Amino acid sequence: MNFLSHYYLHADPKDNFFTVGLTLPDIIGIHSRKVRMNRRFINHMDKSHLSKHHHALLAGMLIHFEIDSWFHRTPFFLNHLTTLANQFHQITGKNITQFHAHILLEILVDRFLLVKNPDIAEHFYQSYKNLDFSETLPLFKEMKTFDVNKYLDFVSLFAHSTFLKEYLEFKKIPIFLERISKRVGFYIDQNLEDKKVIRFYQQTYHLLENEIVLLFQAAKSLGINKDTALKQL
C-alpha cells in the first residue's frame, strides 16, 4: 500500500514515532536502492540500546510489512494487476508492466482517501515535519550501506513536498508514474500529453471506487494494531 493508506489505517495522533514508522520502510527504499529495511532485519537487530520511541517506530514498520503482505494477496490487487496492464494496452495501444500497474493501483487507492478527506495528505506530511529524524539513526547503525546525510536530506525534502496532494489531478498521474519509473529503472511507454492515457486513469479510478471501500473495510477488520506489533519485538 502507499503512504496515505498506511497512515489512514493505523496512524496514532499520540505517537508520532509509531505513525512515521508506518511508512518509513518505503522512504528508506526510495532514498537509496542500496538500502532495504525488512522484517528479517528488524528481527535480527540488537534492540538492547533502543528507547521506547525506537520500539514504537519499529512497531509501525512491522505493521507496514504486515499490511503490504496482506494487500499483495488480496483479490483486489491480484485481479487488477493483470487487467490494468491489458486494459491500458487496449485503450492506448501502449504497454505498461505489472510493476507500473502495481504503482497505479496504490496511487488510485490513495486518491480515494484524498477525495474523502482532502486534509489527510497535510496531516501525513505534518507527522514527518514533527519528527527529528536524527533520533531514528540508531536503528540503522548496523547497515553498512546506509548514508546518514543522504537519508536526512531526503526525509527533509519529502516532509516539505506536496506531491501526494496532487494525486487528485488525473493529469499528474502519468508524471508520477514516469518519475517512479526513472528512479527504479523501469521504462514506461506513455505519452504524458495523450488524453487517452489520462482518460484511462479517470475511468479506472471510477470503476475501482466501490472496491476500494470494501478493501479498507477488510483491512480494518484484520485486527492489526500497535500493541500486537510491539509484542513481536
MDAnalysis code that builds the backbone (N, CA, C; Angstrom):
import MDAnalysis as mda
import numpy as np

u = mda.Universe.empty(699, n_residues=233, atom_resindex=np.repeat(np.arange(233), 3), trajectory=True)
u.add_TopologyAttr("name", ["N", "CA", "C"] * 233)
u.add_TopologyAttr("resid", np.arange(1, 234))
u.add_TopologyAttr("resname", ["MET", "ASN", "PHE", "LEU", "SER", "HIS", "TYR", "TYR", "LEU", "HIS", "ALA", "ASP", "PRO", "LYS", "ASP", "ASN", "PHE", "PHE", "THR", "VAL", "GLY", "LEU", "THR", "LEU", "PRO", "ASP", "ILE", "ILE", "GLY", "ILE", "HIS", "SER", "ARG", "LYS", "VAL", "ARG", "MET", "ASN", "ARG", "ARG", "PHE", "ILE", "ASN", "HIS", "MET", "ASP", "LYS", "SER", "HIS", "LEU", "SER", "LYS", "HIS", "HIS", "HIS", "ALA", "LEU", "LEU", "ALA", "GLY", "MET", "LEU", "ILE", "HIS", "PHE", "GLU", "ILE", "ASP", "SER", "TRP", "PHE", "HIS", "ARG", "THR", "PRO", "PHE", "PHE", "LEU", "ASN", "HIS", "LEU", "THR", "THR", "LEU", "ALA", "ASN", "GLN", "PHE", "HIS", "GLN", "ILE", "THR", "GLY", "LYS", "ASN", "ILE", "THR", "GLN", "PHE", "HIS", "ALA", "HIS", "ILE", "LEU", "LEU", "GLU", "ILE", "LEU", "VAL", "ASP", "ARG", "PHE", "LEU", "LEU", "VAL", "LYS", "ASN", "PRO", "ASP", "ILE", "ALA", "GLU", "HIS", "PHE", "TYR", "GLN", "SER", "TYR", "LYS", "ASN", "LEU", "ASP", "PHE", "SER", "GLU", "THR", "LEU", "PRO", "LEU", "PHE", "LYS", "GLU", "MET", "LYS", "THR", "PHE", "ASP", "VAL", "ASN", "LYS", "TYR", "LEU", "ASP", "PHE", "VAL", "SER", "LEU", "PHE", "ALA", "HIS", "SER", "THR", "PHE", "LEU", "LYS", "GLU", "TYR", "LEU", "GLU", "PHE", "LYS", "LYS", "ILE", "PRO", "ILE", "PHE", "LEU", "GLU", "ARG", "ILE", "SER", "LYS", "ARG", "VAL", "GLY", "PHE", "TYR", "ILE", "ASP", "GLN", "ASN", "LEU", "GLU", "ASP", "LYS", "LYS", "VAL", "ILE", "ARG", "PHE", "TYR", "GLN", "GLN", "THR", "TYR", "HIS", "LEU", "LEU", "GLU", "ASN", "GLU", "ILE", "VAL", "LEU", "LEU", "PHE", "GLN", "ALA", "ALA", "LYS", "SER", "LEU", "GLY", "ILE", "ASN", "LYS", "ASP", "THR", "ALA", "LEU", "LYS", "GLN", "LEU"])
u.atoms.positions = np.array([
    [0.839, -1.192, 0.000],
    [0.000, 0.000, 0.000],
    [0.876, 1.245, 0.000],
    [0.263, 2.353, -0.342],
    [1.003, 3.598, -0.462],
    [0.928, 4.403, 0.842],
    [1.570, 5.559, 0.870],
    [1.735, 6.358, 2.081],
    [0.422, 6.666, 2.799],
    [-0.539, 7.240, 2.087],
    [-1.765, 7.689, 2.744],
    [-2.592, 6.519, 3.253],
    [-2.533, 5.391, 2.566],
    [-3.291, 4.221, 3.006],
    [-2.766, 3.701, 4.343],
    [-1.445, 3.591, 4.466],
    [-0.860, 3.172, 5.744],
    [-1.214, 4.158, 6.850],
    [-1.142, 5.438, 6.532],
    [-1.449, 6.477, 7.517],
    [-2.912, 6.387, 7.940],
    [-3.803, 6.282, 6.979],
    [-5.242, 6.219, 7.262],
    [-5.591, 5.031, 8.151],
    [-4.999, 3.888, 7.878],
    [-5.368, 2.662, 8.585],
    [-4.874, 2.622, 10.029],
    [-3.682, 3.176, 10.303],
    [-3.084, 2.914, 11.617],
    [-2.442, 4.108, 12.311],
    [-2.516, 5.300, 11.764],
    [-1.857, 6.449, 12.408],
    [-2.371, 6.648, 13.835],
    [-1.434, 6.969, 14.726],
    [-1.755, 7.243, 16.123],
    [-1.367, 8.689, 16.416],
    [-2.339, 9.586, 16.570],
    [-2.018, 11.005, 16.782],
    [-1.229, 11.267, 18.064],
    [-1.205, 10.274, 18.976],
    [-0.492, 10.451, 20.234],
    [0.912, 9.856, 20.198],
    [1.263, 9.212, 19.091],
    [2.587, 8.578, 18.992],
    [3.140, 8.790, 17.591],
    [3.891, 9.866, 17.429],
    [4.382, 10.224, 16.101],
    [5.484, 9.288, 15.617],
    [6.258, 8.728, 16.517],
    [7.290, 7.763, 16.110],
    [6.622, 6.556, 15.448],
    [5.585, 6.042, 16.087],
    [4.850, 4.912, 15.529],
    [4.239, 5.287, 14.181],
    [3.631, 6.456, 14.105],
    [2.954, 6.894, 12.878],
    [3.930, 6.996, 11.717],
    [5.083, 7.581, 11.944],
    [6.090, 7.686, 10.879],
    [6.614, 6.305, 10.505],
    [6.740, 5.421, 11.491],
    [7.206, 4.066, 11.216],
    [6.332, 3.322, 10.221],
    [5.063, 3.686, 10.154],
    [4.134, 3.020, 9.235],
    [4.539, 3.161, 7.774],
    [5.272, 4.209, 7.449],
    [5.646, 4.461, 6.053],
    [7.158, 4.570, 5.851],
    [7.919, 4.555, 6.932],
    [9.368, 4.744, 6.811],
    [10.064, 3.679, 5.957],
    [9.625, 2.407, 5.952],
    [10.309, 1.430, 5.086],
    [10.323, 1.841, 3.615],
    [9.241, 2.439, 3.129],
    [9.217, 2.883, 1.738],
    [10.160, 4.070, 1.518],
    [10.216, 4.957, 2.481],
    [11.118, 6.104, 2.380],
    [12.566, 5.630, 2.304],
    [12.907, 4.666, 3.137],
    [14.270, 4.131, 3.145],
    [14.598, 3.507, 1.796],
    [13.646, 2.766, 1.238],
    [13.868, 2.136, -0.059],
    [13.966, 3.120, -1.199],
    [13.160, 4.193, -1.130],
    [13.169, 5.192, -2.194],
    [14.445, 6.021, -2.159],
    [14.911, 6.344, -0.964],
    [16.063, 7.255, -0.867],
    [17.336, 6.601, -1.398],
    [17.394, 5.263, -1.347],
    [18.571, 4.570, -1.874],
    [18.214, 3.127, -2.215],
    [18.537, 2.717, -3.434],
    [18.271, 1.332, -3.838],
    [19.241, 0.351, -3.168],
    [20.271, 0.877, -2.500],
    [21.249, 0.022, -1.829],
    [20.795, -0.382, -0.425],
    [19.727, 0.265, 0.052],
    [19.291, 0.052, 1.434],
    [17.868, -0.499, 1.451],
    [17.655, -1.569, 2.204],
    [16.321, -2.144, 2.346],
    [16.056, -2.457, 3.819],
    [14.951, -1.946, 4.302],
    [14.502, -2.294, 5.643],
    [13.422, -3.353, 5.508],
    [13.582, -4.489, 6.187],
    [12.579, -5.535, 6.105],
    [12.406, -6.195, 7.483],
    [11.440, -7.119, 7.549],
    [11.130, -7.774, 8.815],
    [12.337, -8.555, 9.352],
    [13.063, -9.212, 8.455],
    [14.209, -10.008, 8.898],
    [15.256, -9.127, 9.574],
    [15.512, -7.953, 8.999],
    [16.497, -7.038, 9.583],
    [16.062, -6.637, 10.993],
    [14.773, -6.319, 11.145],
    [14.260, -5.917, 12.455],
    [14.354, -7.070, 13.450],
    [14.030, -8.277, 13.010],
    [14.065, -9.436, 13.910],
    [15.473, -9.704, 14.442],
    [16.487, -9.447, 13.604],
    [17.872, -9.739, 13.998],
    [18.602, -8.520, 14.572],
    [17.923, -7.421, 14.655],
    [18.537, -6.191, 15.160],
    [18.792, -6.280, 16.665],
    [19.902, -5.721, 17.082],
    [20.183, -5.594, 18.516],
    [19.328, -4.447, 19.056],
    [18.342, -4.769, 19.862],
    [17.390, -3.761, 20.349],
    [17.668, -3.341, 21.795],
    [18.745, -3.863, 22.372],
    [19.014, -3.616, 23.792],
    [19.260, -2.141, 24.101],
    [19.748, -1.394, 23.120],
    [20.102, 0.006, 23.342],
    [18.996, 0.971, 22.906],
    [17.887, 0.437, 22.438],
    [16.853, 1.279, 21.841],
    [15.858, 1.795, 22.883],
    [15.344, 2.999, 22.631],
    [14.377, 3.624, 23.530],
    [12.956, 3.149, 23.205],
    [11.994, 3.554, 24.007],
    [10.597, 3.196, 23.746],
    [10.107, 3.847, 22.448],
    [10.687, 5.010, 22.110],
    [10.328, 5.658, 20.845],
    [10.807, 4.826, 19.661],
    [11.993, 4.280, 19.793],
    [12.515, 3.423, 18.724],
    [11.658, 2.166, 18.568],
    [11.217, 1.617, 19.679],
    [10.348, 0.443, 19.612],
    [9.015, 0.793, 18.940],
    [8.506, 1.973, 19.216],
    [7.273, 2.405, 18.568],
    [7.474, 2.551, 17.058],
    [8.623, 3.100, 16.689],
    [8.952, 3.250, 15.267],
    [9.022, 1.880, 14.590],
    [9.686, 0.935, 15.244],
    [9.801, -0.418, 14.698],
    [8.438, -1.108, 14.623],
    [7.584, -0.852, 15.601],
    [6.242, -1.441, 15.573],
    [5.469, -0.947, 14.356],
    [5.614, 0.354, 14.057],
    [4.978, 0.897, 12.853],
    [5.500, 0.217, 11.596],
    [6.814, -0.030, 11.548],
    [7.404, -0.703, 10.390],
    [6.870, -2.129, 10.238],
    [6.736, -2.844, 11.357],
    [6.221, -4.210, 11.285],
    [4.798, -4.230, 10.745],
    [4.001, -3.252, 11.141],
    [2.631, -3.164, 10.612],
    [2.671, -2.857, 9.119],
    [3.605, -2.010, 8.711],
    [3.779, -1.726, 7.284],
    [3.996, -3.019, 6.502],
    [4.916, -3.846, 6.974],
    [5.211, -5.106, 6.274],
    [4.000, -6.033, 6.271],
    [3.290, -6.079, 7.394],
    [2.156, -6.988, 7.510],
    [1.011, -6.566, 6.587],
    [0.724, -5.268, 6.556],
    [-0.350, -4.773, 5.690],
    [0.018, -4.925, 4.220],
    [1.257, -4.628, 3.877],
    [1.683, -4.798, 2.477],
    [1.568, -6.257, 2.044],
    [1.991, -7.161, 2.920],
    [1.915, -8.585, 2.602],
    [0.463, -9.010, 2.390],
    [-0.411, -8.531, 3.252],
    [-1.844, -8.837, 3.100],
    [-2.390, -8.248, 1.806],
    [-2.097, -6.982, 1.547],
    [-2.618, -6.284, 0.358],
    [-2.213, -7.000, -0.928],
    [-0.982, -7.451, -0.976],
    [-0.476, -8.102, -2.194],
    [-1.059, -9.501, -2.414],
    [-1.823, -9.991, -1.447],
    [-2.505, -11.276, -1.609],
    [-4.010, -11.123, -1.814],
    [-4.508, -9.891, -1.772],
    [-5.953, -9.682, -1.906],
    [-6.400, -9.885, -3.352],
    [-7.641, -10.345, -3.560],
    [-8.195, -10.417, -4.917],
    [-8.172, -9.061, -5.614],
    [-8.383, -7.990, -4.858],
    [-8.337, -6.643, -5.421],
    [-7.019, -6.404, -6.139],
    [-5.928, -6.706, -5.471],
    [-4.603, -6.478, -6.048],
    [-4.304, -7.471, -7.168],
    [-4.488, -8.744, -6.897],
    [-4.105, -9.780, -7.858],
    [-4.922, -9.709, -9.142],
    [-6.218, -9.454, -9.025],
    [-7.076, -9.399, -10.218],
    [-6.779, -8.186, -11.086],
    [-6.556, -7.050, -10.436],
    [-6.381, -5.807, -11.206],
    [-4.961, -5.629, -11.732],
    [-4.015, -6.319, -11.149],
    [-2.635, -6.187, -11.596],
    [-2.506, -6.531, -13.080],
    [-3.138, -7.622, -13.475],
    [-3.082, -8.048, -14.872],
    [-4.075, -7.289, -15.750],
    [-5.288, -7.119, -15.241],
    [-6.321, -6.479, -16.071],
    [-5.980, -5.032, -16.391],
    [-5.351, -4.322, -15.467],
    [-4.987, -2.928, -15.737],
    [-3.969, -2.834, -16.864],
    [-2.984, -3.710, -16.837],
    [-1.974, -3.703, -17.900],
    [-2.610, -4.010, -19.248],
    [-3.531, -4.986, -19.269],
    [-4.207, -5.336, -20.520],
    [-5.103, -4.214, -21.020],
    [-5.847, -3.609, -20.112],
    [-6.757, -2.530, -20.492],
    [-5.998, -1.296, -20.981],
    [-4.855, -1.031, -20.340],
    [-4.038, 0.098, -20.760],
    [-3.614, -0.075, -22.218],
    [-3.209, -1.288, -22.564],
    [-2.793, -1.561, -23.942],
    [-3.977, -1.436, -24.912],
    [-5.131, -1.938, -24.515],
    [-6.308, -1.881, -25.391],
    [-6.742, -0.457, -25.678],
    [-6.673, 0.404, -24.674],
    [-7.174, 1.777, -24.815],
    [-6.139, 2.711, -25.432],
    [-4.867, 2.537, -25.082],
    [-3.837, 3.480, -25.532],
    [-2.953, 2.935, -26.639],
    [-2.967, 1.604, -26.813],
    [-2.065, 0.996, -27.786],
    [-0.643, 0.876, -27.288],
    [-0.414, 1.185, -26.015],
    [0.919, 1.121, -25.424],
    [0.936, 0.108, -24.287],
    [2.112, -0.191, -23.801],
    [2.252, -1.242, -22.789],
    [2.765, -0.675, -21.473],
    [2.232, -1.219, -20.389],
    [2.813, -0.964, -19.070],
    [3.058, -2.322, -18.410],
    [4.064, -2.378, -17.577],
    [4.391, -3.619, -16.880],
    [3.474, -3.793, -15.671],
    [3.516, -4.971, -15.081],
    [2.746, -5.185, -13.853],
    [3.294, -4.322, -12.717],
    [4.571, -3.982, -12.792],
    [5.137, -3.053, -11.796],
    [4.401, -1.720, -11.855],
    [4.191, -1.199, -13.065],
    [3.501, 0.082, -13.201],
    [2.033, -0.035, -12.799],
    [1.409, -1.170, -13.123],
    [0.017, -1.394, -12.713],
    [-0.073, -1.422, -11.186],
    [0.935, -2.000, -10.548],
    [1.015, -2.048, -9.090],
    [1.050, -0.631, -8.515],
    [1.955, 0.192, -9.018],
    [2.084, 1.567, -8.527],
    [0.804, 2.352, -8.798],
    [0.222, 2.161, -9.977],
    [-1.014, 2.868, -10.336],
    [-2.136, 2.514, -9.365],
    [-2.283, 1.249, -9.041],
    [-3.317, 0.840, -8.090],
    [-3.144, 1.563, -6.761],
    [-1.914, 1.611, -6.275],
    [-1.666, 2.236, -4.982],
    [-1.939, 3.743, -5.032],
    [-1.613, 4.384, -6.128],
    [-1.896, 5.809, -6.288],
    [-3.398, 6.058, -6.281],
    [-4.145, 5.236, -6.994],
    [-5.593, 5.431, -7.081],
    [-6.277, 5.156, -5.741],
    [-5.752, 4.201, -4.982],
    [-6.298, 3.953, -3.646],
    [-6.050, 5.160, -2.751],
    [-4.864, 5.733, -2.804],
    [-4.576, 6.943, -2.027],
    [-5.437, 8.118, -2.502],
    [-5.677, 8.185, -3.795],
    [-6.534, 9.249, -4.321],
    [-7.931, 9.177, -3.707],
    [-8.431, 7.976, -3.546],
    [-9.738, 7.774, -2.923],
    [-9.779, 8.431, -1.543],
    [-8.709, 8.251, -0.764],
    [-8.650, 8.848, 0.572],
    [-8.619, 10.367, 0.510],
    [-7.916, 10.906, -0.477],
    [-7.860, 12.360, -0.644],
    [-9.229, 12.938, -1.009],
    [-9.966, 12.227, -1.834],
    [-11.308, 12.681, -2.208],
    [-12.206, 12.720, -0.971],
    [-12.109, 11.687, -0.139],
    [-12.946, 11.603, 1.061],
    [-12.485, 12.551, 2.156],
    [-11.178, 12.792, 2.228],
    [-10.620, 13.648, 3.278],
    [-9.465, 14.464, 2.698],
    [-9.746, 15.623, 2.119],
    [-8.706, 16.424, 1.455],
    [-7.550, 16.835, 2.367],
    [-7.738, 16.781, 3.689],
    [-6.682, 17.206, 4.619],
    [-5.726, 16.082, 5.002],
    [-6.006, 14.869, 4.570],
    [-5.206, 13.738, 5.051],
    [-3.743, 13.844, 4.636],
    [-3.481, 14.363, 3.443],
    [-2.085, 14.489, 2.998],
    [-1.329, 15.491, 3.861],
    [-1.972, 16.600, 4.195],
    [-1.321, 17.600, 5.035],
    [-1.021, 17.036, 6.414],
    [-1.968, 16.279, 6.978],
    [-1.743, 15.656, 8.285],
    [-0.594, 14.644, 8.210],
    [-0.553, 13.909, 7.109],
    [0.539, 12.949, 6.917],
    [1.884, 13.665, 6.865],
    [1.991, 14.697, 6.039],
    [3.260, 15.424, 5.926],
    [3.654, 16.045, 7.264],
    [2.667, 16.504, 8.036],
    [2.964, 17.132, 9.317],
    [3.616, 16.140, 10.267],
    [3.223, 14.878, 10.166],
    [3.849, 13.868, 11.030],
    [5.341, 13.762, 10.742],
    [5.738, 13.911, 9.490],
    [7.152, 13.880, 9.117],
    [7.862, 15.161, 9.549],
    [7.170, 16.279, 9.434],
    [7.781, 17.551, 9.844],
    [8.016, 17.596, 11.346],
    [7.164, 16.893, 12.095],
    [7.249, 16.942, 13.560],
    [8.305, 16.016, 14.149],
    [8.917, 15.175, 13.323],
    [9.888, 14.213, 13.838],
    [11.319, 14.672, 13.565],
    [12.145, 14.596, 14.572],
    [13.581, 14.836, 14.402],
    [14.201, 13.515, 13.939],
    [14.486, 13.411, 12.654],
    [14.915, 12.134, 12.096],
    [16.318, 11.726, 12.538],
    [17.064, 12.644, 13.130],
    [18.357, 12.245, 13.685],
    [18.152, 11.255, 14.830],
    [16.964, 11.296, 15.445],
    [16.652, 10.364, 16.534],
    [16.387, 8.950, 16.028],
    [16.206, 8.799, 14.725],
    [15.966, 7.460, 14.170],
    [17.267, 6.751, 13.786],
    [18.372, 7.465, 13.788],
    [19.630, 6.909, 13.273],
    [20.132, 5.660, 13.998],
    [19.901, 5.514, 15.311],
    [20.375, 4.279, 15.962],
    [19.808, 3.000, 15.347],
    [18.692, 3.102, 14.658],
    [18.093, 1.915, 14.042],
    [18.917, 1.402, 12.864],
    [19.710, 2.275, 12.291],
    [20.391, 1.938, 11.037],
    [21.896, 1.750, 11.178],
    [22.384, 1.746, 12.415],
    [23.845, 1.708, 12.603],
    [24.456, 0.395, 12.111],
    [23.637, -0.657, 11.995],
    [24.155, -1.944, 11.531],
    [24.129, -2.072, 10.007],
    [23.603, -1.060, 9.332],
    [23.533, -1.089, 7.862],
    [24.801, -0.465, 7.286],
    [25.633, -1.273, 6.650],
    [26.905, -0.783, 6.144],
    [26.741, 0.182, 4.983],
    [25.667, 0.045, 4.200],
    [25.482, 0.891, 3.016],
    [24.633, 2.125, 3.314],
    [24.312, 2.341, 4.593],
    [23.425, 3.448, 4.952],
    [24.185, 4.766, 4.967],
    [23.698, 5.745, 4.186],
    [24.321, 7.063, 4.090],
    [23.495, 8.048, 4.926],
    [24.016, 8.426, 6.079],
    [23.277, 9.259, 7.028],
    [22.865, 10.591, 6.419],
    [23.796, 11.292, 5.784],
    [23.493, 12.616, 5.238],
    [22.454, 12.536, 4.117],
    [22.590, 11.530, 3.262],
    [21.629, 11.361, 2.168],
    [20.235, 11.091, 2.724],
    [20.164, 10.266, 3.739],
    [18.892, 9.928, 4.381],
    [18.243, 11.164, 5.006],
    [18.998, 11.913, 5.796],
    [18.445, 13.091, 6.472],
    [18.009, 14.153, 5.469],
    [18.785, 14.332, 4.411],
    [18.400, 15.297, 3.374],
    [17.114, 14.860, 2.681],
    [17.012, 13.563, 2.408],
    [15.849, 13.061, 1.681],
    [14.575, 13.184, 2.507],
    [14.606, 12.797, 3.786],
    [13.386, 12.872, 4.592],
    [12.951, 14.317, 4.790],
    [13.908, 15.235, 4.829],
    [13.558, 16.656, 4.938],
    [12.848, 17.143, 3.678],
    [13.383, 16.774, 2.529],
    [12.737, 17.138, 1.264],
    [11.350, 16.513, 1.158],
    [11.246, 15.256, 1.561],
    [9.966, 14.568, 1.493],
    [8.933, 15.238, 2.398],
    [9.327, 15.568, 3.618],
    [8.400, 16.191, 4.573],
    [7.838, 17.508, 4.061],
    [8.608, 18.205, 3.249],
    [8.188, 19.520, 2.742],
    [7.725, 19.454, 1.286],
    [7.485, 18.253, 0.798],
    [6.964, 18.106, -0.566],
    [5.438, 18.199, -0.552],
    [4.830, 18.132, -1.729],
    [3.364, 18.237, -1.824],
    [2.775, 17.215, -2.795],
    [3.602, 16.321, -3.342],
    [3.133, 15.514, -4.469],
    [1.945, 14.626, -4.124],
    [1.820, 14.179, -2.867],
    [0.688, 13.326, -2.514],
    [-0.648, 14.064, -2.686],
    [-0.638, 15.351, -2.438],
    [-1.852, 16.144, -2.609],
    [-2.280, 16.212, -4.073],
    [-1.310, 16.050, -4.954],
    [-1.574, 16.201, -6.384],
    [-2.154, 14.942, -7.019],
    [-2.323, 13.875, -6.229],
    [-2.989, 12.681, -6.754],
    [-4.422, 12.986, -7.180],
    [-4.973, 14.080, -6.695],
    [-6.334, 14.458, -7.069],
    [-6.431, 14.824, -8.551],
    [-5.305, 15.232, -9.140],
    [-5.305, 15.654, -10.544],
    [-4.895, 14.479, -11.438],
    [-5.844, 13.973, -12.214],
    [-5.554, 12.822, -13.064],
    [-4.428, 13.106, -14.048],
    [-4.315, 14.347, -14.493],
    [-3.270, 14.686, -15.468],
    [-1.870, 14.591, -14.871],
    [-1.773, 14.577, -13.534],
    [-0.464, 14.472, -12.881],
    [-0.019, 13.017, -12.713],
    [-0.953, 12.070, -12.768],
    [-0.623, 10.663, -12.521],
    [0.418, 10.129, -13.507],
    [0.321, 10.426, -14.811],
    [1.382, 9.964, -15.725],
    [2.761, 10.481, -15.338],
    [2.808, 11.686, -14.797],
    [4.084, 12.281, -14.382],
    [4.661, 11.521, -13.198],
    [3.795, 11.180, -12.224],
    [4.263, 10.434, -11.059],
    [4.776, 9.057, -11.465],
    [4.063, 8.400, -12.373],
    [4.489, 7.079, -12.825],
    [5.844, 7.147, -13.532],
    [6.042, 8.207, -14.289],
    [7.315, 8.357, -15.003],
    [8.464, 8.615, -14.025],
    [8.221, 9.421, -13.010],
    [9.252, 9.703, -12.010],
    [9.673, 8.435, -11.284],
    [8.685, 7.659, -10.861],
    [8.971, 6.421, -10.146],
    [9.722, 5.457, -11.054],
    [9.307, 5.403, -12.329],
    [9.951, 4.501, -13.290],
    [11.430, 4.832, -13.449],
    [11.744, 6.113, -13.548],
    [13.130, 6.529, -13.699],
    [13.947, 6.198, -12.462],
    [13.331, 6.346, -11.278],
    [14.054, 6.107, -10.035],
    [14.428, 4.634, -9.886],
    [13.532, 3.737, -10.325],
    [13.793, 2.304, -10.151],
    [14.340, 1.645, -11.411],
    [14.407, 2.410, -12.509],
    [14.993, 1.867, -13.728],
    [14.049, 1.083, -14.608],
    [12.730, 1.331, -14.469],
    [11.733, 0.684, -15.318],
    [11.162, 1.707, -16.289],
    [11.314, 1.455, -17.581],
    [10.771, 2.370, -18.588],
    [9.262, 2.191, -18.684],
    [8.523, 3.294, -18.791],
    [7.084, 3.227, -19.003],
    [6.743, 3.868, -20.345],
    [5.988, 3.156, -21.149],
    [5.642, 3.586, -22.508],
    [4.332, 4.359, -22.479],
    [4.436, 5.677, -22.279],
    [3.239, 6.510, -22.262],
    [3.591, 7.918, -22.739],
    [2.607, 8.559, -23.343],
    [2.737, 9.949, -23.759],
    [2.061, 10.814, -22.705],
    [2.827, 11.670, -22.049],
    [2.291, 12.466, -20.946],
    [1.159, 13.385, -21.379],
    [1.094, 13.712, -22.676],
    [0.063, 14.614, -23.177],
    [-1.104, 13.869, -23.828],
    [-1.041, 12.557, -23.857],
    [-2.069, 11.758, -24.521],
    [-3.339, 11.745, -23.669],
    [-4.408, 12.308, -24.208],
    [-5.666, 12.378, -23.466],
    [-6.244, 10.989, -23.208],
    [-5.924, 10.021, -24.059],
    [-6.414, 8.662, -23.848],
    [-5.813, 8.060, -22.585],
    [-4.560, 8.403, -22.315],
    [-3.899, 7.906, -21.112],
    [-4.576, 8.467, -19.874],
    [-4.802, 9.781, -19.872],
    [-5.431, 10.436, -18.726],
    [-6.862, 9.931, -18.542],
    [-7.576, 9.752, -19.647],
    [-8.945, 9.230, -19.576],
    [-8.949, 7.816, -19.001],
    [-7.945, 7.026, -19.355],
    [-7.848, 5.669, -18.811],
    [-7.725, 5.714, -17.297],
    [-6.902, 6.617, -16.762],
    [-6.740, 6.723, -15.319],
    [-8.052, 7.156, -14.664],
    [-8.761, 8.082, -15.288],
    [-10.050, 8.524, -14.752],
    [-11.055, 7.378, -14.710],
    [-11.198, 6.685, -15.815],
    [-12.161, 5.592, -15.901],
    [-11.824, 4.475, -14.923],
    [-10.541, 4.165, -14.823],
    [-10.112, 3.103, -13.912],
    [-10.451, 3.453, -12.478],
    [-10.169, 4.693, -12.096],
    [-10.471, 5.121, -10.723],
    [-11.956, 4.957, -10.411],
    [-12.814, 5.428, -11.287],
    [-14.254, 5.373, -11.015],
    [-14.763, 3.932, -10.971],
    [-14.138, 3.047, -11.731],
    [-14.523, 1.636, -11.690],
    [-14.084, 0.963, -10.391],
    [-13.022, 1.485, -9.783],
    [-12.463, 0.869, -8.587],
    [-13.053, 1.393, -7.281],
    [-13.751, 2.506, -7.322],
    [-14.174, 3.180, -6.091],
    [-14.884, 2.257, -5.101],
    [-15.889, 1.547, -5.547],
    [-16.638, 0.674, -4.632],
    [-15.763, -0.442, -4.073],
    [-14.864, -0.947, -4.879],
    [-13.957, -1.998, -4.409],
    [-12.978, -1.460, -3.371],
    [-12.584, -0.200, -3.515],
    [-11.658, 0.400, -2.554],
    [-12.329, 0.520, -1.182],
    [-13.612, 0.853, -1.172],
    [-14.360, 0.913, 0.087],
    [-14.280, -0.435, 0.802],
    [-14.532, -1.493, 0.066],
    [-14.501, -2.846, 0.641],
    [-13.089, -3.239, 1.065],
    [-12.094, -2.780, 0.303],
    [-10.700, -3.068, 0.635],
    [-10.345, -2.502, 2.003],
    [-10.713, -1.264, 2.259],
    [-10.395, -0.646, 3.549],
    [-11.200, -1.282, 4.681],
    [-12.420, -1.664, 4.408],
    [-13.205, -2.361, 5.425],
    [-12.527, -3.666, 5.822],
    [-12.031, -4.391, 4.823],
    [-11.339, -5.647, 5.090],
    [-10.051, -5.415, 5.865],
    [-9.296, -4.373, 5.493],
    [-8.035, -4.070, 6.168],
    [-8.267, -3.731, 7.639],
    [-9.323, -2.975, 7.909],
    [-9.612, -2.576, 9.290],
    [-10.091, -3.741, 10.145],
    [-10.593, -4.781, 9.497],
    [-11.103, -5.928, 10.245],
    [-10.010, -6.939, 10.592],
    [-8.777, -6.688, 10.173],
    [-7.693, -7.648, 10.383],
    [-7.228, -7.729, 11.835],
    [-7.495, -6.685, 12.592],
    [-7.064, -6.682, 13.985],
    [-5.597, -6.376, 14.182],
    [-4.966, -5.798, 13.180],
    [-3.556, -5.416, 13.278],
    [-3.459, -4.073, 14.004],
    [-2.646, -3.997, 15.046],
    [-2.538, -2.741, 15.791],
    [-1.161, -2.622, 16.451],
    [-0.932, -1.484, 17.066],
    [0.383, -1.197, 17.653],
    [0.742, -2.185, 18.757],
    [-0.226, -2.541, 19.600],
    [0.063, -3.440, 20.717],
    [0.535, -4.810, 20.231],
    [-0.142, -5.343, 19.226],
    [0.268, -6.658, 18.703],
    [1.648, -6.576, 18.052],
    [1.948, -5.435, 17.412],
    [3.256, -5.269, 16.774],
    [4.367, -5.137, 17.812],
    [4.111, -4.411, 18.899],
    [5.125, -4.236, 19.951],
    [5.490, -5.577, 20.581],
    [4.523, -6.475, 20.671],
    [4.790, -7.788, 21.273],
    [5.705, -8.631, 20.421],
    [5.832, -8.281, 19.140],
    [6.698, -9.045, 18.237],
    [8.165, -8.624, 18.344],
    [8.427, -7.526, 19.042],
    [9.797, -7.001, 19.139],
    [10.571, -7.669, 20.270],
])
